[in-house]
Amino acid sequence: MQTTYTHEELMADRDFAARVHHNGRLLHGGLDPDGNYLPPRSLHRLDAIEAWREQLRAAGHSTDVLGPEAIPDTYFPNEDQARLLLRKGARGAMARILTLIGVVEGFGNDGIK
């Protein structure tokens, strides 16, 4: 299995049968001929991820992905705490939390499905 890829290979898109548009805006990724969503830059990435996962497995390492259920609710500030953090200039911390939320929600692709 291939475990080393060039930047160009990791950035390569698949041939989409159709692109995804919503409210006149072009979204990332596209659809295959059967209408299934294909993520952007995934021509080689899915094979690369599986090869790297297999390499971890073969070395006896876990390949489990940390899911949102594994993160304690206390990690996320409540509304009052978030307002205080923003007032005190902790924008970087809030941006990281929002990024984590976006990544977790993005894996579901619920808006496209």
PDB file as gemmi writes it, atoms N, CA and C in Angstrom:
CRYST1    1.000    1.000    1.000  90.00  90.00  90.00 P 1                      
ATOM      1  N   MET A   1       0.838  -1.197   0.000  1.00  0.00           N  
ATOM      2  CA  MET A   1       0.000   0.000   0.000  1.00  0.00           C  
ATOM      3  C   MET A   1       0.874   1.249   0.000  1.00  0.00           C  
ATOM      4  N   GLN A   2       0.466   2.230  -0.755  1.00  0.00           N  
ATOM      5  CA  GLN A   2       1.204   3.482  -0.842  1.00  0.00           C  
ATOM      6  C   GLN A   2       0.953   4.312   0.412  1.00  0.00           C  
ATOM      7  N   THR A   3       2.044   4.770   1.063  1.00  0.00           N  
ATOM      8  CA  THR A   3       1.905   5.610   2.257  1.00  0.00           C  
ATOM      9  C   THR A   3       2.596   6.964   2.108  1.00  0.00           C  
ATOM     10  N   THR A   4       3.210   7.213   0.978  1.00  0.00           N  
ATOM     11  CA  THR A   4       3.847   8.497   0.718  1.00  0.00           C  
ATOM     12  C   THR A   4       3.211   9.106  -0.533  1.00  0.00           C  
ATOM     13  N   TYR A   5       2.793  10.349  -0.406  1.00  0.00           N  
ATOM     14  CA  TYR A   5       2.106  11.034  -1.501  1.00  0.00           C  
ATOM     15  C   TYR A   5       2.704  12.421  -1.699  1.00  0.00           C  
ATOM     16  N   THR A   6       2.649  12.907  -2.906  1.00  0.00           N  
ATOM     17  CA  THR A   6       3.076  14.272  -3.190  1.00  0.00           C  
ATOM     18  C   THR A   6       1.960  15.233  -2.783  1.00  0.00           C  
ATOM     19  N   HIS A   7       2.312  16.488  -2.667  1.00  0.00           N  
ATOM     20  CA  HIS A   7       1.323  17.521  -2.369  1.00  0.00           C  
ATOM     21  C   HIS A   7       0.235  17.537  -3.448  1.00  0.00           C  
ATOM     22  N   GLU A   8       0.647  17.417  -4.697  1.00  0.00           N  
ATOM     23  CA  GLU A   8      -0.313  17.437  -5.811  1.00  0.00           C  
ATOM     24  C   GLU A   8      -1.285  16.261  -5.716  1.00  0.00           C  
ATOM     25  N   GLU A   9      -0.773  15.088  -5.339  1.00  0.00           N  
ATOM     26  CA  GLU A   9      -1.657  13.921  -5.204  1.00  0.00           C  
ATOM     27  C   GLU A   9      -2.668  14.143  -4.082  1.00  0.00           C  
ATOM     28  N   LEU A  10      -2.228  14.695  -2.962  1.00  0.00           N  
ATOM     29  CA  LEU A  10      -3.142  14.904  -1.840  1.00  0.00           C  
ATOM     30  C   LEU A  10      -4.154  16.016  -2.113  1.00  0.00           C  
ATOM     31  N   MET A  11      -3.862  16.899  -3.042  1.00  0.00           N  
ATOM     32  CA  MET A  11      -4.772  17.991  -3.358  1.00  0.00           C  
ATOM     33  C   MET A  11      -5.679  17.690  -4.557  1.00  0.00           C  
ATOM     34  N   ALA A  12      -5.486  16.538  -5.190  1.00  0.00           N  
ATOM     35  CA  ALA A  12      -6.211  16.220  -6.423  1.00  0.00           C  
ATOM     36  C   ALA A  12      -7.685  15.883  -6.151  1.00  0.00           C  
ATOM     37  N   ASP A  13      -8.541  16.458  -6.990  1.00  0.00           N  
ATOM     38  CA  ASP A  13      -9.982  16.165  -6.922  1.00  0.00           C  
ATOM     39  C   ASP A  13     -10.312  14.950  -7.785  1.00  0.00           C  
ATOM     40  N   ARG A  14     -11.394  14.311  -7.449  1.00  0.00           N  
ATOM     41  CA  ARG A  14     -11.948  13.271  -8.310  1.00  0.00           C  
ATOM     42  C   ARG A  14     -12.675  13.954  -9.466  1.00  0.00           C  
ATOM     43  N   ASP A  15     -13.046  13.181 -10.464  1.00  0.00           N  
ATOM     44  CA  ASP A  15     -13.884  13.714 -11.539  1.00  0.00           C  
ATOM     45  C   ASP A  15     -15.323  13.677 -11.042  1.00  0.00           C  
ATOM     46  N   PHE A  16     -15.886  14.835 -10.804  1.00  0.00           N  
ATOM     47  CA  PHE A  16     -17.255  14.906 -10.304  1.00  0.00           C  
ATOM     48  C   PHE A  16     -18.229  14.808 -11.470  1.00  0.00           C  
ATOM     49  N   ALA A  17     -19.293  14.041 -11.283  1.00  0.00           N  
ATOM     50  CA  ALA A  17     -20.349  13.992 -12.285  1.00  0.00           C  
ATOM     51  C   ALA A  17     -21.167  15.284 -12.227  1.00  0.00           C  
ATOM     52  N   ALA A  18     -21.244  15.869 -11.019  1.00  0.00           N  
ATOM     53  CA  ALA A  18     -21.966  17.130 -10.829  1.00  0.00           C  
ATOM     54  C   ALA A  18     -21.360  17.855  -9.641  1.00  0.00           C  
ATOM     55  N   ARG A  19     -21.434  19.150  -9.674  1.00  0.00           N  
ATOM     56  CA  ARG A  19     -20.992  19.963  -8.544  1.00  0.00           C  
ATOM     57  C   ARG A  19     -22.206  20.282  -7.685  1.00  0.00           C  
ATOM     58  N   VAL A  20     -21.965  20.627  -6.435  1.00  0.00           N  
ATOM     59  CA  VAL A  20     -23.033  20.917  -5.489  1.00  0.00           C  
ATOM     60  C   VAL A  20     -23.192  22.430  -5.372  1.00  0.00           C  
ATOM     61  N   HIS A  21     -24.412  22.904  -5.625  1.00  0.00           N  
ATOM     62  CA  HIS A  21     -24.740  24.321  -5.495  1.00  0.00           C  
ATOM     63  C   HIS A  21     -25.865  24.462  -4.484  1.00  0.00           C  
ATOM     64  N   HIS A  22     -25.822  25.540  -3.721  1.00  0.00           N  
ATOM     65  CA  HIS A  22     -26.892  25.829  -2.764  1.00  0.00           C  
ATOM     66  C   HIS A  22     -27.088  27.339  -2.736  1.00  0.00           C  
ATOM     67  N   ASN A  23     -28.309  27.774  -2.992  1.00  0.00           N  
ATOM     68  CA  ASN A  23     -28.620  29.210  -3.025  1.00  0.00           C  
ATOM     69  C   ASN A  23     -27.667  29.973  -3.933  1.00  0.00           C  
ATOM     70  N   GLY A  24     -27.363  29.380  -5.079  1.00  0.00           N  
ATOM     71  CA  GLY A  24     -26.519  30.041  -6.053  1.00  0.00           C  
ATOM     72  C   GLY A  24     -25.030  30.019  -5.748  1.00  0.00           C  
ATOM     73  N   ARG A  25     -24.631  29.320  -4.706  1.00  0.00           N  
ATOM     74  CA  ARG A  25     -23.220  29.261  -4.333  1.00  0.00           C  
ATOM     75  C   ARG A  25     -22.678  27.863  -4.591  1.00  0.00           C  
ATOM     76  N   LEU A  26     -21.471  27.817  -5.135  1.00  0.00           N  
ATOM     77  CA  LEU A  26     -20.793  26.549  -5.378  1.00  0.00           C  
ATOM     78  C   LEU A  26     -20.180  26.064  -4.069  1.00  0.00           C  
ATOM     79  N   LEU A  27     -20.531  24.853  -3.648  1.00  0.00           N  
ATOM     80  CA  LEU A  27     -19.975  24.263  -2.435  1.00  0.00           C  
ATOM     81  C   LEU A  27     -18.802  23.361  -2.799  1.00  0.00           C  
ATOM     82  N   HIS A  28     -18.027  22.971  -1.804  1.00  0.00           N  
ATOM     83  CA  HIS A  28     -16.877  22.114  -2.082  1.00  0.00           C  
ATOM     84  C   HIS A  28     -17.327  20.694  -2.394  1.00  0.00           C  
ATOM     85  N   GLY A  29     -16.428  19.925  -2.998  1.00  0.00           N  
ATOM     86  CA  GLY A  29     -16.746  18.549  -3.347  1.00  0.00           C  
ATOM     87  C   GLY A  29     -17.677  18.473  -4.544  1.00  0.00           C  
ATOM     88  N   GLY A  30     -18.292  17.317  -4.680  1.00  0.00           N  
ATOM     89  CA  GLY A  30     -19.214  17.111  -5.784  1.00  0.00           C  
ATOM     90  C   GLY A  30     -19.920  15.790  -5.632  1.00  0.00           C  
ATOM     91  N   LEU A  31     -20.565  15.347  -6.695  1.00  0.00           N  
ATOM     92  CA  LEU A  31     -21.340  14.113  -6.663  1.00  0.00           C  
ATOM     93  C   LEU A  31     -20.808  13.139  -7.700  1.00  0.00           C  
ATOM     94  N   ASP A  32     -20.904  11.845  -7.375  1.00  0.00           N  
ATOM     95  CA  ASP A  32     -20.543  10.818  -8.352  1.00  0.00           C  
ATOM     96  C   ASP A  32     -21.754  10.564  -9.253  1.00  0.00           C  
ATOM     97  N   PRO A  33     -21.656   9.684 -10.254  1.00  0.00           N  
ATOM     98  CA  PRO A  33     -22.796   9.462 -11.165  1.00  0.00           C  
ATOM     99  C   PRO A  33     -24.066   8.966 -10.470  1.00  0.00           C  
ATOM    100  N   ASP A  34     -23.922   8.342  -9.278  1.00  0.00           N  
ATOM    101  CA  ASP A  34     -25.095   7.860  -8.543  1.00  0.00           C  
ATOM    102  C   ASP A  34     -25.651   8.890  -7.574  1.00  0.00           C  
ATOM    103  N   GLY A  35     -25.052  10.077  -7.554  1.00  0.00           N  
ATOM    104  CA  GLY A  35     -25.535  11.131  -6.664  1.00  0.00           C  
ATOM    105  C   GLY A  35     -24.922  11.097  -5.275  1.00  0.00           C  
ATOM    106  N   ASN A  36     -23.907  10.259  -5.047  1.00  0.00           N  
ATOM    107  CA  ASN A  36     -23.251  10.199  -3.741  1.00  0.00           C  
ATOM    108  C   ASN A  36     -22.240  11.329  -3.618  1.00  0.00           C  
ATOM    109  N   TYR A  37     -22.168  11.913  -2.431  1.00  0.00           N  
ATOM    110  CA  TYR A  37     -21.251  13.019  -2.185  1.00  0.00           C  
ATOM    111  C   TYR A  37     -19.806  12.530  -2.183  1.00  0.00           C  
ATOM    112  N   LEU A  38     -18.932  13.277  -2.844  1.00  0.00           N  
ATOM    113  CA  LEU A  38     -17.494  13.025  -2.850  1.00  0.00           C  
ATOM    114  C   LEU A  38     -16.805  14.247  -2.262  1.00  0.00           C  
ATOM    115  N   PRO A  39     -16.039  14.067  -1.194  1.00  0.00           N  
ATOM    116  CA  PRO A  39     -15.368  15.227  -0.606  1.00  0.00           C  
ATOM    117  C   PRO A  39     -14.306  15.806  -1.534  1.00  0.00           C  
ATOM    118  N   PRO A  40     -13.960  17.073  -1.312  1.00  0.00           N  
ATOM    119  CA  PRO A  40     -12.924  17.685  -2.148  1.00  0.00           C  
ATOM    120  C   PRO A  40     -11.563  17.058  -1.889  1.00  0.00           C  
ATOM    121  N   ARG A  41     -10.685  17.146  -2.868  1.00  0.00           N  
ATOM    122  CA  ARG A  41      -9.300  16.676  -2.756  1.00  0.00           C  
ATOM    123  C   ARG A  41      -9.218  15.230  -2.257  1.00  0.00           C  
ATOM    124  N   SER A  42     -10.107  14.383  -2.719  1.00  0.00           N  
ATOM    125  CA  SER A  42     -10.152  13.009  -2.202  1.00  0.00           C  
ATOM    126  C   SER A  42      -9.760  11.948  -3.225  1.00  0.00           C  
ATOM    127  N   LEU A  43      -9.162  12.353  -4.352  1.00  0.00           N  
ATOM    128  CA  LEU A  43      -8.768  11.368  -5.346  1.00  0.00           C  
ATOM    129  C   LEU A  43      -7.841  10.321  -4.732  1.00  0.00           C  
ATOM    130  N   HIS A  44      -6.878  10.749  -3.944  1.00  0.00           N  
ATOM    131  CA  HIS A  44      -5.938   9.821  -3.316  1.00  0.00           C  
ATOM    132  C   HIS A  44      -6.053   9.792  -1.795  1.00  0.00           C  
ATOM    133  N   ARG A  45      -6.696  10.785  -1.213  1.00  0.00           N  
ATOM    134  CA  ARG A  45      -6.697  10.896   0.243  1.00  0.00           C  
ATOM    135  C   ARG A  45      -7.359   9.725   0.944  1.00  0.00           C  
ATOM    136  N   LEU A  46      -8.470   9.238   0.435  1.00  0.00           N  
ATOM    137  CA  LEU A  46      -9.149   8.132   1.115  1.00  0.00           C  
ATOM    138  C   LEU A  46      -8.276   6.883   1.122  1.00  0.00           C  
ATOM    139  N   ASP A  47      -7.598   6.608   0.006  1.00  0.00           N  
ATOM    140  CA  ASP A  47      -6.653   5.484  -0.029  1.00  0.00           C  
ATOM    141  C   ASP A  47      -5.479   5.740   0.905  1.00  0.00           C  
ATOM    142  N   ALA A  48      -5.007   6.983   0.956  1.00  0.00           N  
ATOM    143  CA  ALA A  48      -3.889   7.337   1.833  1.00  0.00           C  
ATOM    144  C   ALA A  48      -4.270   7.138   3.296  1.00  0.00           C  
ATOM    145  N   ILE A  49      -5.449   7.592   3.666  1.00  0.00           N  
ATOM    146  CA  ILE A  49      -5.905   7.441   5.051  1.00  0.00           C  
ATOM    147  C   ILE A  49      -6.002   5.964   5.414  1.00  0.00           C  
ATOM    148  N   GLU A  50      -6.557   5.156   4.530  1.00  0.00           N  
ATOM    149  CA  GLU A  50      -6.670   3.722   4.815  1.00  0.00           C  
ATOM    150  C   GLU A  50      -5.294   3.072   4.929  1.00  0.00           C  
ATOM    151  N   ALA A  51      -4.358   3.466   4.081  1.00  0.00           N  
ATOM    152  CA  ALA A  51      -3.002   2.904   4.157  1.00  0.00           C  
ATOM    153  C   ALA A  51      -2.324   3.292   5.464  1.00  0.00           C  
ATOM    154  N   TRP A  52      -2.474   4.545   5.868  1.00  0.00           N  
ATOM    155  CA  TRP A  52      -1.877   4.991   7.125  1.00  0.00           C  
ATOM    156  C   TRP A  52      -2.543   4.294   8.304  1.00  0.00           C  
ATOM    157  N   ARG A  53      -3.875   4.103   8.220  1.00  0.00           N  
ATOM    158  CA  ARG A  53      -4.602   3.405   9.279  1.00  0.00           C  
ATOM    159  C   ARG A  53      -4.113   1.957   9.385  1.00  0.00           C  
ATOM    160  N   GLU A  54      -3.933   1.312   8.245  1.00  0.00           N  
ATOM    161  CA  GLU A  54      -3.439  -0.075   8.241  1.00  0.00           C  
ATOM    162  C   GLU A  54      -2.028  -0.145   8.815  1.00  0.00           C  
ATOM    163  N   GLN A  55      -1.215   0.840   8.511  1.00  0.00           N  
ATOM    164  CA  GLN A  55       0.147   0.888   9.051  1.00  0.00           C  
ATOM    165  C   GLN A  55       0.113   1.010  10.584  1.00  0.00           C  
ATOM    166  N   LEU A  56      -0.794   1.824  11.099  1.00  0.00           N  
ATOM    167  CA  LEU A  56      -0.960   1.930  12.552  1.00  0.00           C  
ATOM    168  C   LEU A  56      -1.428   0.609  13.152  1.00  0.00           C  
ATOM    169  N   ARG A  57      -2.442  -0.006  12.509  1.00  0.00           N  
ATOM    170  CA  ARG A  57      -2.971  -1.296  12.964  1.00  0.00           C  
ATOM    171  C   ARG A  57      -1.867  -2.341  13.040  1.00  0.00           C  
ATOM    172  N   ALA A  58      -1.063  -2.423  11.976  1.00  0.00           N  
ATOM    173  CA  ALA A  58       0.009  -3.419  11.900  1.00  0.00           C  
ATOM    174  C   ALA A  58       1.049  -3.205  13.001  1.00  0.00           C  
ATOM    175  N   ALA A  59       1.207  -1.956  13.436  1.00  0.00           N  
ATOM    176  CA  ALA A  59       2.168  -1.654  14.498  1.00  0.00           C  
ATOM    177  C   ALA A  59       1.549  -1.790  15.888  1.00  0.00           C  
ATOM    178  N   GLY A  60       0.272  -2.202  15.924  1.00  0.00           N  
ATOM    179  CA  GLY A  60      -0.395  -2.418  17.201  1.00  0.00           C  
ATOM    180  C   GLY A  60      -0.993  -1.175  17.839  1.00  0.00           C  
ATOM    181  N   HIS A  61      -1.150  -0.107  17.066  1.00  0.00           N  
ATOM    182  CA  HIS A  61      -1.719   1.134  17.586  1.00  0.00           C  
ATOM    183  C   HIS A  61      -3.213   1.202  17.321  1.00  0.00           C  
ATOM    184  N   SER A  62      -3.904   1.979  18.115  1.00  0.00           N  
ATOM    185  CA  SER A  62      -5.340   2.181  17.938  1.00  0.00           C  
ATOM    186  C   SER A  62      -5.592   3.019  16.691  1.00  0.00           C  
ATOM    187  N   THR A  63      -6.687   2.744  16.039  1.00  0.00           N  
ATOM    188  CA  THR A  63      -7.089   3.549  14.878  1.00  0.00           C  
ATOM    189  C   THR A  63      -8.441   4.215  15.129  1.00  0.00           C  
ATOM    190  N   ASP A  64      -8.896   4.183  16.374  1.00  0.00           N  
ATOM    191  CA  ASP A  64     -10.169   4.810  16.709  1.00  0.00           C  
ATOM    192  C   ASP A  64     -10.061   6.324  16.590  1.00  0.00           C  
ATOM    193  N   VAL A  65     -11.133   6.932  16.112  1.00  0.00           N  
ATOM    194  CA  VAL A  65     -11.208   8.382  15.996  1.00  0.00           C  
ATOM    195  C   VAL A  65     -11.944   8.907  17.221  1.00  0.00           C  
ATOM    196  N   LEU A  66     -11.448   9.995  17.758  1.00  0.00           N  
ATOM    197  CA  LEU A  66     -12.093  10.615  18.901  1.00  0.00           C  
ATOM    198  C   LEU A  66     -13.410  11.228  18.453  1.00  0.00           C  
ATOM    199  N   GLY A  67     -14.506  10.748  18.999  1.00  0.00           N  
ATOM    200  CA  GLY A  67     -15.821  11.265  18.656  1.00  0.00           C  
ATOM    201  C   GLY A  67     -16.276  12.318  19.644  1.00  0.00           C  
ATOM    202  N   PRO A  68     -17.306  13.057  19.295  1.00  0.00           N  
ATOM    203  CA  PRO A  68     -17.772  14.128  20.179  1.00  0.00           C  
ATOM    204  C   PRO A  68     -18.239  13.622  21.537  1.00  0.00           C  
ATOM    205  N   GLU A  69     -18.689  12.374  21.599  1.00  0.00           N  
ATOM    206  CA  GLU A  69     -19.148  11.823  22.876  1.00  0.00           C  
ATOM    207  C   GLU A  69     -18.013  11.627  23.866  1.00  0.00           C  
ATOM    208  N   ALA A  70     -16.781  11.601  23.382  1.00  0.00           N  
ATOM    209  CA  ALA A  70     -15.626  11.398  24.252  1.00  0.00           C  
ATOM    210  C   ALA A  70     -15.140  12.711  24.877  1.00  0.00           C  
ATOM    211  N   ILE A  71     -15.648  13.842  24.405  1.00  0.00           N  
ATOM    212  CA  ILE A  71     -15.218  15.138  24.924  1.00  0.00           C  
ATOM    213  C   ILE A  71     -16.208  15.578  25.993  1.00  0.00           C  
ATOM    214  N   PRO A  72     -15.738  15.774  27.223  1.00  0.00           N  
ATOM    215  CA  PRO A  72     -16.676  16.165  28.293  1.00  0.00           C  
ATOM    216  C   PRO A  72     -17.317  17.525  28.013  1.00  0.00           C  
ATOM    217  N   ASP A  73     -18.567  17.667  28.403  1.00  0.00           N  
ATOM    218  CA  ASP A  73     -19.288  18.929  28.188  1.00  0.00           C  
ATOM    219  C   ASP A  73     -18.570  20.090  28.862  1.00  0.00           C  
ATOM    220  N   THR A  74     -17.848  19.821  29.943  1.00  0.00           N  
ATOM    221  CA  THR A  74     -17.159  20.896  30.663  1.00  0.00           C  
ATOM    222  C   THR A  74     -16.038  21.506  29.841  1.00  0.00           C  
ATOM    223  N   TYR A  75     -15.640  20.860  28.733  1.00  0.00           N  
ATOM    224  CA  TYR A  75     -14.608  21.409  27.860  1.00  0.00           C  
ATOM    225  C   TYR A  75     -15.105  22.653  27.149  1.00  0.00           C  
ATOM    226  N   PHE A  76     -16.377  22.706  26.882  1.00  0.00           N  
ATOM    227  CA  PHE A  76     -16.968  23.817  26.142  1.00  0.00           C  
ATOM    228  C   PHE A  76     -17.555  24.830  27.122  1.00  0.00           C  
ATOM    229  N   PRO A  77     -17.250  26.116  26.923  1.00  0.00           N  
ATOM    230  CA  PRO A  77     -17.821  27.123  27.826  1.00  0.00           C  
ATOM    231  C   PRO A  77     -19.315  27.286  27.580  1.00  0.00           C  
ATOM    232  N   ASN A  78     -20.026  27.606  28.675  1.00  0.00           N  
ATOM    233  CA  ASN A  78     -21.440  27.922  28.494  1.00  0.00           C  
ATOM    234  C   ASN A  78     -21.537  29.340  27.926  1.00  0.00           C  
ATOM    235  N   GLU A  79     -22.742  29.826  27.704  1.00  0.00           N  
ATOM    236  CA  GLU A  79     -22.904  31.127  27.038  1.00  0.00           C  
ATOM    237  C   GLU A  79     -22.268  32.264  27.833  1.00  0.00           C  
ATOM    238  N   ASP A  80     -22.494  32.274  29.139  1.00  0.00           N  
ATOM    239  CA  ASP A  80     -21.919  33.349  29.961  1.00  0.00           C  
ATOM    240  C   ASP A  80     -20.393  33.295  29.944  1.00  0.00           C  
ATOM    241  N   GLN A  81     -19.836  32.097  30.041  1.00  0.00           N  
ATOM    242  CA  GLN A  81     -18.383  31.957  30.002  1.00  0.00           C  
ATOM    243  C   GLN A  81     -17.821  32.397  28.647  1.00  0.00           C  
ATOM    244  N   ALA A  82     -18.510  32.051  27.574  1.00  0.00           N  
ATOM    245  CA  ALA A  82     -18.062  32.434  26.240  1.00  0.00           C  
ATOM    246  C   ALA A  82     -18.066  33.950  26.089  1.00  0.00           C  
ATOM    247  N   ARG A  83     -19.111  34.602  26.577  1.00  0.00           N  
ATOM    248  CA  ARG A  83     -19.175  36.064  26.512  1.00  0.00           C  
ATOM    249  C   ARG A  83     -18.015  36.701  27.293  1.00  0.00           C  
ATOM    250  N   LEU A  84     -17.731  36.154  28.483  1.00  0.00           N  
ATOM    251  CA  LEU A  84     -16.631  36.673  29.290  1.00  0.00           C  
ATOM    252  C   LEU A  84     -15.296  36.487  28.570  1.00  0.00           C  
ATOM    253  N   LEU A  85     -15.080  35.313  28.003  1.00  0.00           N  
ATOM    254  CA  LEU A  85     -13.836  35.054  27.277  1.00  0.00           C  
ATOM    255  C   LEU A  85     -13.660  36.034  26.119  1.00  0.00           C  
ATOM    256  N   LEU A  86     -14.736  36.274  25.376  1.00  0.00           N  
ATOM    257  CA  LEU A  86     -14.654  37.199  24.245  1.00  0.00           C  
ATOM    258  C   LEU A  86     -14.405  38.633  24.709  1.00  0.00           C  
ATOM    259  N   ARG A  87     -15.094  39.045  25.809  1.00  0.00           N  
ATOM    260  CA  ARG A  87     -14.875  40.395  26.342  1.00  0.00           C  
ATOM    261  C   ARG A  87     -13.434  40.585  26.802  1.00  0.00           C  
ATOM    262  N   LYS A  88     -12.827  39.515  27.302  1.00  0.00           N  
ATOM    263  CA  LYS A  88     -11.458  39.590  27.816  1.00  0.00           C  
ATOM    264  C   LYS A  88     -10.416  39.358  26.721  1.00  0.00           C  
ATOM    265  N   GLY A  89     -10.880  39.201  25.464  1.00  0.00           N  
ATOM    266  CA  GLY A  89      -9.948  39.096  24.348  1.00  0.00           C  
ATOM    267  C   GLY A  89      -9.478  37.693  24.013  1.00  0.00           C  
ATOM    268  N   ALA A  90     -10.123  36.680  24.543  1.00  0.00           N  
ATOM    269  CA  ALA A  90      -9.715  35.278  24.287  1.00  0.00           C  
ATOM    270  C   ALA A  90     -10.326  34.772  22.980  1.00  0.00           C  
ATOM    271  N   ARG A  91     -10.130  35.519  21.918  1.00  0.00           N  
ATOM    272  CA  ARG A  91     -10.724  35.151  20.628  1.00  0.00           C  
ATOM    273  C   ARG A  91     -10.089  33.884  20.052  1.00  0.00           C  
ATOM    274  N   GLY A  92      -8.789  33.697  20.259  1.00  0.00           N  
ATOM    275  CA  GLY A  92      -8.115  32.499  19.745  1.00  0.00           C  
ATOM    276  C   GLY A  92      -8.704  31.227  20.331  1.00  0.00           C  
ATOM    277  N   ALA A  93      -8.937  31.234  21.648  1.00  0.00           N  
ATOM    278  CA  ALA A  93      -9.519  30.052  22.303  1.00  0.00           C  
ATOM    279  C   ALA A  93     -10.908  29.770  21.761  1.00  0.00           C  
ATOM    280  N   MET A  94     -11.702  30.824  21.594  1.00  0.00           N  
ATOM    281  CA  MET A  94     -13.054  30.632  21.069  1.00  0.00           C  
ATOM    282  C   MET A  94     -13.015  30.142  19.623  1.00  0.00           C  
ATOM    283  N   ALA A  95     -12.074  30.641  18.832  1.00  0.00           N  
ATOM    284  CA  ALA A  95     -11.958  30.198  17.443  1.00  0.00           C  
ATOM    285  C   ALA A  95     -11.597  28.710  17.393  1.00  0.00           C  
ATOM    286  N   ARG A  96     -10.716  28.264  18.281  1.00  0.00           N  
ATOM    287  CA  ARG A  96     -10.353  26.835  18.299  1.00  0.00           C  
ATOM    288  C   ARG A  96     -11.544  25.962  18.674  1.00  0.00           C  
ATOM    289  N   ILE A  97     -12.338  26.423  19.632  1.00  0.00           N  
ATOM    290  CA  ILE A  97     -13.524  25.662  20.035  1.00  0.00           C  
ATOM    291  C   ILE A  97     -14.510  25.592  18.871  1.00  0.00           C  
ATOM    292  N   LEU A  98     -14.741  26.710  18.199  1.00  0.00           N  
ATOM    293  CA  LEU A  98     -15.659  26.716  17.055  1.00  0.00           C  
ATOM    294  C   LEU A  98     -15.128  25.842  15.923  1.00  0.00           C  
ATOM    295  N   THR A  99     -13.794  25.839  15.737  1.00  0.00           N  
ATOM    296  CA  THR A  99     -13.198  24.981  14.718  1.00  0.00           C  
ATOM    297  C   THR A  99     -13.450  23.519  15.050  1.00  0.00           C  
ATOM    298  N   LEU A 100     -13.272  23.141  16.309  1.00  0.00           N  
ATOM    299  CA  LEU A 100     -13.529  21.754  16.722  1.00  0.00           C  
ATOM    300  C   LEU A 100     -14.983  21.376  16.462  1.00  0.00           C  
ATOM    301  N   ILE A 101     -15.889  22.260  16.818  1.00  0.00           N  
ATOM    302  CA  ILE A 101     -17.309  21.997  16.576  1.00  0.00           C  
ATOM    303  C   ILE A 101     -17.563  21.839  15.077  1.00  0.00           C  
ATOM    304  N   GLY A 102     -16.973  22.714  14.267  1.00  0.00           N  
ATOM    305  CA  GLY A 102     -17.154  22.644  12.816  1.00  0.00           C  
ATOM    306  C   GLY A 102     -16.620  21.353  12.229  1.00  0.00           C  
ATOM    307  N   VAL A 103     -15.467  20.899  12.730  1.00  0.00           N  
ATOM    308  CA  VAL A 103     -14.892  19.647  12.235  1.00  0.00           C  
ATOM    309  C   VAL A 103     -15.806  18.474  12.564  1.00  0.00           C  
ATOM    310  N   VAL A 104     -16.267  18.416  13.807  1.00  0.00           N  
ATOM    311  CA  VAL A 104     -17.142  17.312  14.222  1.00  0.00           C  
ATOM    312  C   VAL A 104     -18.427  17.314  13.416  1.00  0.00           C  
ATOM    313  N   GLU A 105     -19.052  18.489  13.265  1.00  0.00           N  
ATOM    314  CA  GLU A 105     -20.298  18.563  12.509  1.00  0.00           C  
ATOM    315  C   GLU A 105     -20.055  18.335  11.021  1.00  0.00           C  
ATOM    316  N   GLY A 106     -18.923  18.763  10.522  1.00  0.00           N  
ATOM    317  CA  GLY A 106     -18.610  18.609   9.106  1.00  0.00           C  
ATOM    318  C   GLY A 106     -18.499  17.169   8.670  1.00  0.00           C  
ATOM    319  N   PHE A 107     -18.070  16.291   9.594  1.00  0.00           N  
ATOM    320  CA  PHE A 107     -17.929  14.892   9.218  1.00  0.00           C  
ATOM    321  C   PHE A 107     -19.259  14.254   8.850  1.00  0.00           C  
ATOM    322  N   GLY A 108     -20.358  14.816   9.361  1.00  0.00           N  
ATOM    323  CA  GLY A 108     -21.655  14.252   9.032  1.00  0.00           C  
ATOM    324  C   GLY A 108     -22.176  14.670   7.676  1.00  0.00           C  
ATOM    325  N   ASN A 109     -21.682  15.777   7.145  1.00  0.00           N  
ATOM    326  CA  ASN A 109     -22.154  16.308   5.869  1.00  0.00           C  
ATOM    327  C   ASN A 109     -23.669  16.369   5.811  1.00  0.00           C  
ATOM    328  N   ASP A 110     -24.279  16.664   6.968  1.00  0.00           N  
ATOM    329  CA  ASP A 110     -25.736  16.635   7.052  1.00  0.00           C  
ATOM    330  C   ASP A 110     -26.403  17.610   6.095  1.00  0.00           C  
ATOM    331  N   GLY A 111     -25.776  18.755   5.856  1.00  0.00           N  
ATOM    332  CA  GLY A 111     -26.385  19.729   4.957  1.00  0.00           C  
ATOM    333  C   GLY A 111     -26.494  19.210   3.540  1.00  0.00           C  
ATOM    334  N   ILE A 112     -25.550  18.369   3.127  1.00  0.00           N  
ATOM    335  CA  ILE A 112     -25.573  17.844   1.769  1.00  0.00           C  
ATOM    336  C   ILE A 112     -26.442  16.596   1.676  1.00  0.00           C  
ATOM    337  N   LYS A 113     -26.408  15.763   2.721  1.00  0.00           N  
ATOM    338  CA  LYS A 113     -27.201  14.537   2.701  1.00  0.00           C  
ATOM    339  C   LYS A 113     -28.672  14.881   2.798  1.00  0.00           C  
TER     340      LYS A 113                                                      
END                                                                             
